[in-house]
Each structure stands twice: as C-alpha cells, then as structure tokens.
C-alpha cells in the first residue's frame, strides 16, 4: 500500500513543467543505480559558498556526510543549520517532511532554480544525498550547476550486499573503508565479511589467542593456478594478517555511519583448517598435527561435532556478536566433506543416539545446535545453501550460491533467501573476458552484461514465494587476488551492475543505457578517485570476421576522457597510432583484406584489451566439386597441451574416424588435453550470406573452403563468437579446429542461412 501511495504522490508531481523528449539521450541523468522515476524540468540550481544547508537535525549522520562532501570534495564549506519548516532561496533542505507514506529507504530529490530538497528518513535521506552527489559535474570552479529535476526513488530489494573474502588474501583496514565508501555511493546496505577459512583466521578472539597467533599465519602459498603445476609449487613466503577487536569495531561504526550493516562470517563445520591448526582438540583426530592451508580447495578435516567444539564455537560467536550488532550472523555451512565423520566413532555414535539418517543429518544437527545458541542471543543465522542438506534450521536464511536451486527450495519452504548464484554472474572472482586476455584466476565467465542481466526472483516461484527473496549479493573470493589493484579490477565495473540489479525496478533496466550512456562518466569518477577497474573495449568495436568491400571505423570511447587508438594493418595499436576522432571509411580492393584493431587508453594509462575485426573483400566462394553422400564429419585427434588451434597438428596423431556429433566429450574421457580437426562438406541451398559461429571451451576456429570465418581461438572459458561469408549454391568444405586443456570440454557449431534463424549445425547434415 505504501508504494502505491508513493506512486500517487509521484504522479501528482508530474504536473510540474517538465522537459520531455521522445528519445531522451540520458533518461536517468547518469545516476547508478537507475532511479524509479526521473522527471526533468527547466532551469538549474547553482550551489555556491552562499548556499544554505538546512536540516531537521544538524547532527544527523546523513547531514554530516553531505556537509563533509561539500567541504572536502566540492570545496564549498557550508555549515548545516536547523530547518524550521521554511527556507530562503538558495538553500539545500534535508528533511523528513512528507515521507510518512514512502517505502523503506525511499527518498524524493527535488531540484528547482531556487532550492534543493531531499525528503527521506534514515537511509532514504542518505541515498537521496548519494544521487545528488552523482549529479555534480566532474569539473567544478567555485560553483556547481545542477539540472532541475524531481527524482522519486526506492529500492527493489531490502538486502543489497557484497562479500569480501579476507582469508585467502588479507585486506587492510584502510582498503576496507574505501570499499565501504564505494558501497555507500551505489546504495548497497550490507557488507558480508568472510573472516575465517582454511587459509587464515582473521579476527581476534580474546578467549582463544592462538587463533591469531597460529591460525592467522600460513607458512607459504601455492604458486599460480591450482591446476598449473603437478605437484604444486609454493612461494616459500609466510603470509598472514588479522583484525583486532578495536579495528573491527571501527569498521562496523564506519559502515553504520553510511547505513551499511556488516555481517560477519565464521565458517563451520567445514573450512576449519586454520582453527584446527591452532586447536587440534576441535578435530575428530586430536593427536594429528594440522596446519593452516597453503593451497586452495576443499579439505577433509572439519570440526568434530563434540561438546568441546560447541563450547568453542559458542564462545567465539559470543565475542563476535558483541562486536557486530547485525541481526544475521553467517555461519558458513558450505563444502563440508563427511569423510572424517564417517570414520569417527564419536560421530557415528552421535548419529545413532539422535536417530539421524546419515552424515548429512549430522551436519543439520550441527547447524540446528548453533542456530539455537544464536537465537538465544536475539540473532538469526544465515548460511550457504548446503545448510539445506539434512533439513533446514527453523529460522535460518539461505544464501543460494550453487545456482538458484537452493534459494528456490528455501523460498518454497517459507525461508528467507539471498540470491548469489555463481553461475549467474555474481561471483566476481570469475573472469570478465576470455581467460587468455584476463589476469590469472579461478576461471568461470562473468562478463558485465551477464552480471547486469541477472534477475534474483526466479519465475518458478509464486508471487507469495518470491517475497522470501530478500535480495542479492556479489561475492569476491580471493584465492587468486593477492593485490589491491587486482581486487578493484575484479570488482569494477561489475559492482555497479549488481547495484542496479539490487535497486532498480526491472522496467528501468537497460544495458545499453547503463553501459554506453551512464558508465562512461562513472569510469571517469573511479579514475579520478584512484580506483582500478577493467577498461572496456571501444563502443562499436567487435571481434569478428566479415566480408565487405570497405571497413568503417565508427567508435565511441567507453570512458569519459579516454582516447581510442586503432590500426588497420593487424599491428597492435598504441598511443603512436591513429587517434580516433570521427567516423572514417577505408575501401578494400578486390581480393584484399583489412584487420582493424582498437584499444582504449585512459588518462592515467589504463588499457582495454585489443579488439580485432577482419574484413575480406572477396567474391562469393564458388561451390566445390563434391559428390559424396555419407553423413557425418571426419576427425583427426591429436594429443598434446595446446594454447591455440594453430598448434594442434604439431601434436601426435592419436586417432582418426567419422562422428555424428561435434561434442568432444568422448575424446575427453581418455585425454586430459587434446586437439581435434573436423572436416566435411555442407550443402548450401542458395546463393547468399551465411553466418557461422562456434561456442567452445577452450579455443576453436571455423573455416569454409579453407577461408577463415570464425576465430574463437585461445584458451578460454565457454564463449561464442561468429562471422559471415558469401557463398554460392552447392557444396562447401567446412573445417572446425578445436583444442581443450581445461576441466570443461564443450564445442557447438551454429549456422545461419539467409532468411532463417540461427540453428545448431548437426554433423548429420554434413557429408564426407
């Protein structure tokens, strides 16, 4: 009902004089996340040193935040004064007047030539201030001119979070504050702090000093990716770090001052190696020696479900809850191998005594006991979706990370859910592009558009069940993120996409507007404020192969203030090459080709990846003299570890034959790494332009009549790339080259015929 009243009030405001155009180039005034309603008006407000800052309560933390910003960022020292209900011209008013029927965290920002009014309560007032700040121009000289507008806004979800893993690699207090500032700027309200894991215990617990004396330090760290070297190799360098309780209190207060709740995570019953290294008696085999983990992965040693362990965990949680006022306490619950419990006489006796079904039931027993203790302190637990196994604790909130299934199941059981599925672009340690073009990492594939496109409310849930989806969270695991620059690179810009997923109504989401209209200004803001980020390619640049008599260079910088350089001769572009300014067309003589490469370079020297468009000016390829009628494609299988398809034939030939599927899974069974070349003939029914594409993990290329058409080469995760070629009616030779060195082996081939939709090309439609 409150939202309906708010919409009615918003509708009345629309009667104000508004500038409306059929195609507004920037309908959201550059604000991220996109507000619910933006109504532009004529005129502008000028902030100067003479501007008044009035507030219901001058010591309100949102008011103090704006006053600090005006003084230290805008260089306009404006002292807040009490707002009595009336204000002179040239005033900024921060008030709760007229907000009784607004939704939670809502605000209204009204800018007229005479005054600025932000109406909101608590966090709502703070978020209105964040939108106002985003309207400030990057360059200011004594005054700030802001457009007249009315913005009515409130969040789609009540939980909008980011998780940082500080266990695998430590994050300093100052850096944490910088991330909290970033969260506040984009209207997040939850910081999930992953404080304990196998590779390090990062929080001081007074009653158990060895947790930081022993558990916070590992002797060394594995080099490279987990799978790179067999056996694994290490850096022989001690690594550690922890937060004192005073530092924790400081972070919690710093976040609270920005309306952000900090949720601590204390892992149990798995991911416990650091704790067991400090206190072996918490294991089912206390006579063994444990060490803080030096590599990544899941470890079989977990907490033993005995009374000593529960006493320890209750003591730890008591100190944790004294530091963190959050209603939710995260207890992990993920990736708990049952091997030790299966071998433990104590664990098996416990299963029998409590009539538990199995070790999954024992994990449920473990979580239930911890929940009862946490509930007794007036708090509730939240855990990863494995806490569903064996039966969900009565008041638990589920964080769904292994896809959406856990969240769906929990919502159907009337439990609260936070959606954070790794397969939907919310695991920010996953690569933003092709693996060979990105920093070394865990793998995966989470490009910006995939993250932005996520909808946290699965359609399979009823409207009533969808109400249990409290919100959404991005997770940054840190196995492969040892530096601050890399941490920021992995977060940005995807964190801004999650902000819009969490806040903006579905009807306001538009990826083109987000990425091409609003993000360029935010990239510039990040650059100015010393954040590292992944620079995207030039807008309009593509990686593809085309056939045409000319190539047109028509680009736009994706970052305000950045430059785009290009070449047309296949050389890597640099600052010394052509600087793009206006569209230009290059004619290609018959029988020749041009290779357009582009790069974006920002004012501080950050670089995008290089894009490549190959354009051939060739006559339509003539049909081949082929009369075969045997369906299927021939293959040649080569053994070896390849980095690109050009090296496949340098490997040893293992097998040849004919298959009726492009799937390489049969080859993967007996070959950890391999390359394969498929060949056959397709029958083209008419003259015209034909599109082809491959979707593969790792690299693949496709040739028609030995002419390259698709270049999807290089080591990468599952990725699709296409091209097009003009063909004359009849048979044409098709060749597909593929190699695989990763854990996943996938290859699909697609074809688009003139006037028909794209479809998967079956080898049964190919002849040899």
Residue, then its C-alpha position, 0 to 999 in steps of 0.5 A: x500500500x505504501x508504494x502505491x501511495x508513493x506512486x500517487x504522490x509521484x504522479x501528482x508531481x508530474x504536473x510540474x513543467x517538465x522537459x520531455x523528449x521522445x528519445x531522451x539521450x540520458x533518461x536517468x541523468x547518469x545516476x547508478x543505480x537507475x532511479x524509479x522515476x526521473x522527471x526533468x524540468x527547466x532551469x538549474x540550481x547553482x550551489x555556491x559558498x552562499x548556499x544554505x544547508x538546512x536540516x531537521x537535525x544538524x547532527x544527523x549522520x546523513x547531514x554530516x556526510x553531505x556537509x563533509x562532501x561539500x567541504x572536502x570534495x566540492x570545496x564549498x564549506x557550508x555549515x548545516x543549520x536547523x530547518x524550521x519548516x521554511x527556507x530562503x532561496x538558495x538553500x539545500x533542505x534535508x528533511x523528513x517532511x512528507x515521507x510518512x507514506x514512502x517505502x523503506x529507504x525511499x527518498x524524493x530529490x527535488x531540484x528547482x532554480x531556487x532550492x534543493x530538497x531531499x525528503x527521506x528518513x534514515x537511509x532514504x535521506x542518505x541515498x537521496x544525498x548519494x544521487x545528488x552527489x552523482x549529479x555534480x559535474x566532474x569539473x567544478x570552479x567555485x560553483x556547481x550547476x545542477x539540472x532541475x529535476x524531481x527524482x522519486x526513488x526506492x529500492x527493489x530489494x531490502x538486502x543489497x550486499x557484497x562479500x569480501x573474502x579476507x582469508x585467502x588474501x588479507x585486506x587492510x583496514x584502510x582498503x576496507x573503508x574505501x570499499x565501504x565508501x564505494x558501497x555507500x555511493x551505489x546504495x548497497x546496505x550490507x557488507x558480508x565479511x568472510x573472516x575465517x577459512x582454511x587459509x587464515x583466521x582473521x579476527x581476534x578472539x580474546x578467549x582463544x589467542x592462538x587463533x591469531x597467533x597460529x591460525x592467522x599465519x600460513x607458512x607459504x602459498x601455492x604458486x599460480x593456478x591450482x591446476x598449473x603445476x603437478x605437484x604444486x609449487x609454493x612461494x616459500x613466503x609466510x603470509x598472514x594478517x588479522x583484525x583486532x577487536x578495536x579495528x573491527x569495531x571501527x569498521x562496523x561504526x564506519x559502515x553504520x555511519x553510511x547505513x551499511x550493516x556488516x555481517x560477519x562470517x565464521x565458517x563451520x563445520x567445514x573450512x576449519x583448517x586454520x582453527x584446527x591448526x591452532x586447536x587440534x582438540x576441535x578435530x575428530x583426530x586430536x593427536x594429528x598435527x594440522x596446519x593452516x592451508x597453503x593451497x586452495x580447495x576443499x579439505x577433509x578435516x572439519x570440526x568434530x561435532x563434540x561438546x568441546x567444539x560447541x563450547x568453542x564455537x559458542x564462545x567465539x560467536x559470543x565475542x563476535x556478536x558483541x562486536x557486530x550488532x547485525x541481526x544475521x550472523x553467517x555461519x558458513x555451512x558450505x563444502x563440508x566433506x563427511x569423510x572424517x565423520x564417517x570414520x569417527x566413532x564419536x560421530x557415528x555414535x552421535x548419529x545413532x543416539x539422535x536417530x539421524x539418517x546419515x552424515x548429512x543429518x549430522x551436519x543439520x544437527x550441527x547447524x540446528x545446535x548453533x542456530x539455537x545458541x544464536x537465537x538465544x542471543x536475539x540473532x538469526x543465522x544465515x548460511x550457504x545453501x548446503x545448510x539445506x542438506x539434512x533439513x533446514x534450521x527453523x529460522x535460518x536464511x539461505x544464501x543460494x550460491x550453487x545456482x538458484x536451486x537452493x534459494x528456490x527450495x528455501x523460498x518454497x519452504x517459507x525461508x528467507x533467501x539471498x540470491x548469489x548464484x555463481x553461475x549467474x554472474x555474481x561471483x566476481x572472482x570469475x573472469x570478465x573476458x576470455x581467460x587468455x586476455x584476463x589476469x590469472x584466476x579461478x576461471x568461470x565467465x562473468x562478463x558485465x552484461x551477464x552480471x547486469x542481466x541477472x534477475x534474483x526472483x526466479x519465475x518458478x516461484x509464486x508471487x507469495x514465494x518470491x517475497x522470501x527473496x530478500x535480495x542479492x549479493x556479489x561475492x569476491x573470493x580471493x584465492x587468486x587476488x593477492x593485490x589491491x589493484x587486482x581486487x578493484x579490477x575484479x570488482x569494477x565495473x561489475x559492482x555497479x551492475x549488481x547495484x542496479x540489479x539490487x535497486x532498480x525496478x526491472x522496467x528501468x533496466x537497460x544495458x545499453x543505457x547503463x553501459x554506453x550512456x551512464x558508465x562512461x562518466x562513472x569510469x571517469x569518477x573511479x579514475x579520478x578517485x584512484x580506483x582500478x577497474x577493467x577498461x572496456x573495449x571501444x563502443x562499436x568495436x567487435x571481434x569478428x570476421x566479415x566480408x565487405x568491400x570497405x571497413x568503417x571505423x565508427x567508435x565511441x570511447x567507453x570512458x569519459x576522457x579516454x582516447x581510442x587508438x586503432x590500426x588497420x594493418x593487424x599491428x597492435x595499436x598504441x598511443x603512436x597510432x591513429x587517434x580516433x576522432x570521427x567516423x572514417x571509411x577505408x575501401x578494400x580492393x578486390x581480393x584484399x583484406x583489412x584487420x582493424x584493431x582498437x584499444x582504449x587508453x585512459x588518462x592515467x594509462x589504463x588499457x582495454x584489451x585489443x579488439x580485432x575485426x577482419x574484413x575480406x573483400x572477396x567474391x562469393x566462394x564458388x561451390x566445390x566439386x563434391x559428390x559424396x553422400x555419407x553423413x557425418x564429419x571426419x576427425x583427426x585427434x591429436x594429443x598434446x597441451x595446446x594454447x591455440x588451434x594453430x598448434x594442434x597438428x604439431x601434436x601426435x596423431x592419436x586417432x582418426x574416424x567419422x562422428x555424428x556429433x561435434x561434442x568432444x566429450x568422448x575424446x575427453x574421457x581418455x585425454x586430459x588435453x587434446x586437439x581435434x580437426x573436423x572436416x566435411x562438406x555442407x550443402x548450401x541451398x542458395x546463393x547468399x550470406x551465411x553466418x557461422x559461429x562456434x561456442x567452445x571451451x577452450x579455443x576453436x576456429x571455423x573455416x569454409x573452403x579453407x577461408x577463415x570465418x570464425x576465430x574463437x581461438x585461445x584458451x578460454x572459458x565457454x564463449x561464442x563468437x561468429x562471422x559471415x561469408x558469401x557463398x554460392x549454391x552447392x557444396x562447401x568444405x567446412x573445417x572446425x579446429x578445436x583444442x581443450x586443456x581445461x576441466x570443461x570440454x564443450x564445442x557447438x557449431x551454429x549456422x545461419x542461412x539467409x532468411x532463417x534463424x540461427x540453428x545448431x549445425x548437426x554433423x548429420x547434415x554434413x557429408x564426407 
